[in-house]
């Protein structure tokens, strides 16, 4: 019989949870449990502990699962989890989150983020040790922990992102033989793609090899548009030309307008139309760029700068069109001083490559396009 102690029992939002419940279901002293943990997560189970969420911040990199999964905590994942906890309480039917000795989450980030937003202080987690030390062990656990049908199951892009990250951190050699051995031997990829499933594994190997050349292995921070809007709401760079704060969500008719856009021809056309409509009514447009695809720094910078160039060209073409349309003899409006009715504030800090974007992200600062 398990003896309950105060240290074992804590309130998890609206549910009283006892760690001994986890210990009874997954006893660390049971060889069968350890065999399951080795296969399922690539770890050895040490014990169950309480994780103090008051020491965490939503902007911590561990909550974006950088380099482990292609998408994490984007869209409605947290909202859906919050609704589930409010209605059903905290369920001990499922294995809890996993931490290593650094107490950083390696799995169950969405659950932790949800509890933080609900105001809960503690979360039950399993303290584990990886079968493979270092970054490679973290990558393996992040992938293996999502071989399930619920929430968002691991997909091809997750393997590709993890492989590129492993190469970038020098824990995986950039050759197809080593990449293949890692996928088959350590990640048991055939569980997801039996018998190569129409060449899926081969495509993953080729994609990892191709993307990891040069700078393309660098990882883009994947956040939804809604998440970036929330991030921008506390950015000190969201100010108009007079120094007044720009609210990304609410702009009154007399306020300058704000636009958050991804690069692309269609979005450029939409943005130009928005700027023209705002300018015609005397409203200035402030713009920030973002993206949510895995591309190199150089590729994203070029896309952002091309979008900026197209917008500036459109502004110049308006004057050329007006000059020819009005046929004002003796007057050239193209030579007059004119004030643009838009300002590109910069781009959100997307890159994870040690060149300043991480610090900017933590400080909620934008990246000027010429320094992206």
Buried (B, 14 or more C-beta within 10 A) or exposed (E): EEEEEEEBBBEBBEBEBBBBBBBEEBEBEEEEBBEBBBEBBBBEBBEBBBBEBEEBEBEBBBBBBBBBBBBBBBBEBBEEBBEBBEEEBBEBEEBBBBBBEEBBBBBBBBBBBBBBEBEBBBBBBBBBEBBBEEBBBBBBBBBBBBBEEEEBEBEBBBBBBBBBBBBBBEBBEBEEEBBBEBBEEBBBBEEBBEEEEEEBBBBBBBBBBEBBEEBBBBBBBBBBBEBBBBBBBEBEBBEBEEEEEBEBEEBEEEBBBBBBBBBBEEBBEEBBEBBBEBBEEEBBBBBBBBBBBBBBBEBBBBBBBBBBEBBEEBBEEBBEEEBEEEEEEEEEEEEEEEEBBBBBBBBBBBBBBEEBBBEBBEEBBBBEBEEB
